[in-house]
């Protein structure tokens, strides 16, 4: 009996060690969407910014980089949408994997008048399967993805859908 208990104890300990050593992933946000992350959050008092914490709002997550010419072209449109919809419960979040040159990012944000939330050092693009930037995802108040595609595509229409003002729009490909 002692031998059996010893084997069972060793087995339980092994399972605890295996489960305890498993890398912990960020919990999924609402409805199976990956939670967003960043090393630093700018233009916000919410730290960290989470989709779970923004439940009940329409959230636009846009992936970009300072070195990306199409991103530079789409940022003024995002600023315009931020200014138009911020008082209607729409939150725009720009995520970049860059964080190595913080002064450069700060200068870039100032130059581009980026007044919406920005996260730097983010790995969320990988979690969302982003293959090209710029790329936007619209998440409805219920936490479900409404649309994804190029931010210069049907982004405003997708925001209108998420606000309940028009019927659904088709998802855009990464190159649209």
matplotlib code that plots the C-alpha trace (Angstrom):
import matplotlib.pyplot as plt

x = [0.0, 2.8, 4.5, 1.2, 0.8, 4.4, 3.8, 0.6, 2.3, 5.1, 2.6, 0.7, 3.9, 5.0, 1.6, 1.8, 5.3, 4.3, 1.2, 3.1, 6.0, 3.8, 4.2, 1.1, -0.6, -2.6, -6.2, -8.3, -10.4, -14.1, -15.5, -12.1, -10.2, -6.7, -6.1, -3.9, -0.6, 2.1, 5.3, 4.2, 0.8, 0.7, -2.2, -4.2, -4.6, -5.7, -2.6, -2.6, -5.2, -7.3, -10.2, -11.8, -11.6, -13.1, -16.1, -19.2, -17.2, -16.5, -12.7, -10.5, -7.1, -4.8, -1.3, 1.4, 5.1, 7.0, 8.9, 5.8, 4.7, 1.2, 0.9, 1.9, -0.7, -3.5, -2.7, -4.4, -7.6, -7.4, -6.9, -10.0, -12.0, -10.8, -12.0, -15.3, -16.3, -14.5, -17.5, -19.7, -17.9, -15.4, -11.8, -9.0, -5.8, -2.6, -0.2, 3.4, 6.0, 8.6, 9.8, 13.6, 13.7, 11.2, 12.2, 11.7, 8.2, 7.3, 8.4, 6.5, 3.3, 3.7, 4.4, 1.4, -0.9, -1.7, -4.0, -5.6, -4.2, -0.9, 0.8, 4.5, 6.5, 3.3, 3.3, -0.5, 0.0, 1.3, -1.6, -4.1, -2.4, -1.4, 0.6, 0.9, 0.6, -1.3, -4.1, -7.2, -9.6, -13.0, -14.4, -18.1, -19.5, -20.1, -16.4, -16.9, -14.9, -17.0, -14.4, -10.7, -8.8, -6.8, -7.7, -8.2, -10.7, -14.1, -13.0, -15.5, -18.3, -17.3, -17.4, -20.9, -21.9, -20.5, -22.5, -25.6, -26.2, -25.9, -25.8, -22.6, -19.7, -17.5, -14.0, -11.3, -8.1, -4.7, -3.9, -7.1]
y = [0.0, 2.4, 1.6, 2.3, 5.6, 6.5, 5.9, 7.9, 10.8, 10.8, 10.8, 13.6, 15.6, 15.0, 16.3, 19.3, 20.1, 19.6, 21.8, 24.3, 24.7, 25.1, 28.7, 30.8, 32.4, 35.6, 34.7, 35.1, 38.2, 38.0, 35.3, 33.7, 36.7, 36.9, 39.5, 42.4, 43.3, 45.9, 46.7, 50.4, 52.1, 55.7, 58.3, 56.4, 56.2, 52.5, 50.4, 47.7, 48.3, 45.1, 44.1, 42.7, 46.1, 47.7, 45.4, 47.4, 49.6, 49.3, 48.7, 49.1, 47.4, 48.6, 47.1, 49.5, 50.4, 53.7, 52.4, 51.4, 53.9, 52.5, 52.8, 56.4, 57.0, 55.3, 57.0, 60.4, 58.4, 56.7, 60.0, 61.3, 58.3, 58.6, 62.3, 61.5, 58.5, 58.9, 60.3, 57.4, 54.6, 53.8, 53.2, 53.1, 51.3, 51.3, 48.4, 48.2, 45.6, 48.5, 49.6, 49.8, 53.5, 55.2, 58.7, 57.9, 56.5, 59.6, 61.9, 59.8, 59.9, 63.7, 64.2, 62.1, 63.6, 60.2, 61.1, 57.6, 54.8, 53.4, 50.2, 49.6, 46.4, 44.4, 40.7, 40.8, 41.0, 37.4, 36.4, 37.8, 36.2, 39.5, 38.9, 42.5, 46.0, 48.2, 45.8, 46.6, 44.5, 45.9, 44.3, 44.9, 45.9, 42.2, 41.3, 39.6, 40.4, 42.4, 43.0, 42.9, 44.3, 47.3, 50.4, 52.5, 49.9, 49.5, 50.4, 53.3, 51.1, 48.4, 50.9, 51.8, 48.2, 47.7, 50.7, 49.1, 51.7, 49.5, 45.9, 43.8, 44.5, 41.9, 41.3, 42.8, 41.0, 42.2, 43.8, 45.8]
z = [0.0, 0.9, -2.4, -4.3, -2.4, -3.2, -7.0, -6.9, -5.1, -7.6, -10.5, -9.0, -8.4, -12.0, -13.3, -11.1, -12.3, -16.0, -15.6, -13.4, -15.9, -18.9, -20.3, -19.5, -22.4, -22.2, -21.6, -24.7, -24.9, -25.4, -27.8, -28.5, -29.8, -28.5, -25.9, -27.1, -25.5, -25.5, -23.6, -23.3, -23.7, -24.9, -25.0, -22.3, -18.6, -18.9, -18.3, -19.6, -22.3, -22.7, -24.9, -21.8, -20.2, -23.3, -23.5, -24.4, -26.8, -30.4, -30.7, -33.8, -33.4, -36.2, -36.7, -38.1, -38.1, -38.4, -41.4, -43.4, -46.2, -46.4, -42.6, -42.9, -45.5, -43.4, -40.1, -41.0, -41.8, -38.4, -36.7, -38.6, -37.5, -33.9, -33.8, -35.5, -33.3, -29.9, -28.3, -29.5, -27.7, -30.4, -29.3, -31.8, -30.8, -32.9, -32.2, -33.4, -32.6, -32.4, -29.0, -29.5, -30.3, -28.1, -29.1, -32.7, -32.0, -29.9, -32.7, -35.3, -33.2, -32.8, -36.5, -37.5, -34.8, -33.4, -30.5, -30.2, -28.0, -29.1, -27.9, -28.6, -28.4, -29.1, -30.2, -31.0, -34.7, -34.6, -32.4, -34.9, -37.9, -39.5, -42.6, -43.8, -42.5, -42.2, -41.0, -38.9, -36.9, -35.8, -32.7, -31.7, -28.4, -27.7, -28.2, -31.5, -34.6, -37.1, -39.8, -40.8, -43.6, -44.8, -42.8, -46.0, -47.2, -45.6, -42.0, -41.5, -42.9, -40.4, -37.6, -38.7, -38.7, -35.2, -34.0, -35.4, -38.1, -41.2, -42.4, -42.4, -44.7, -46.3, -44.9, -47.0, -48.0, -46.7, -50.1, -50.5]

ax = plt.figure().add_subplot(projection="3d")
ax.plot(x, y, z, "-o")
ax.set_aspect("equal")
plt.show()
